């Protein structure tokens, strides 16, 4: 009986994966590069890798980048989640919103799954089409139109929603016809133009 082929650790492959993800890799990605959890622990003790959260590792020689917390949230979701709602509003630079947590939209099929959600992540469930996405570094986020629609439906304060929609219109990120959900949400509060 032949034993299963043991993958030899390939630092270049691990590095290449991490390079496209702000220095981060998942346990699964590390295993694909030949790194067992035992070997990862050795690199942690040697100071070459840190483990910021369960199932997530960071190669220490990568410089700290913008949006790292978004990258870890995206990797946690097996690269299926999309940064959304108030977090995406902040990424697009729309309104004065300062989200305290990362809002992440997972596919609708994930709604019934049971899993441990890392602290600081708020989950939403919906299928986000590829044309409704923008990229910020290695992490996807909802585009301005989808973000405004999500925020309108989730009850963002009328002042912040109005401010965000007006800024998006001024900057040409959306057209008035894309703001149906925003108009509906703001109708009881004097509409978009107030």
Phi, psi and omega in degrees: 000129182274141177280152179297145182295128179270126179284133176278140179302133181235096183299322180299318179293318178298315180298316181299318177296313181296326183300326180274003185224039178057028178093001184260149171219154175269167177302318180296316180295322178295319179297323178295336177266007176092015182254111176283168178296326177298315179292323176298319177300321177299318179290329175295312180295330179280351178085013180268338183224146171239158179242092183288335177201168181304128176077010185227134180229153179228129175285124192290337184281359175280136177291151177296134182241164172295151173070019182300321180295333178285323178296316180294323177295317180296316179294321178303325182277018183058032178062029177251340181285162178227127177298135189211186175051226185299327180294317178293324177301315177297316180300320180283353180071033181254123179073181181263018182294136176232090185293135178275344181229160177272121176269128184228127177261124178257157178303147180307325181297341180279350186305324184273351181290150175247124179203163180273119181270127178299150178302143176088006179243130175252126183262143172229157181233122176188156175270121182255116181292156182298329179281359176256016183243150171231163180242135174237102188064221181275359185255136177278149175223161176292146179290173186302316181298310180296321180299313179297320178297314179300316181294323178295317182288334183267003174084031174302146183305142182303323181297312180292320179297314179299312180302314181296314181296317180296319178296318180297320177295312180301321182275356178075021180280336179219164172253161180302324182293342179274359186252029181302313181295324178294313179302316180297315181294326183271349182309313180291349184247024177095004176082184184285325188283344185302000000 
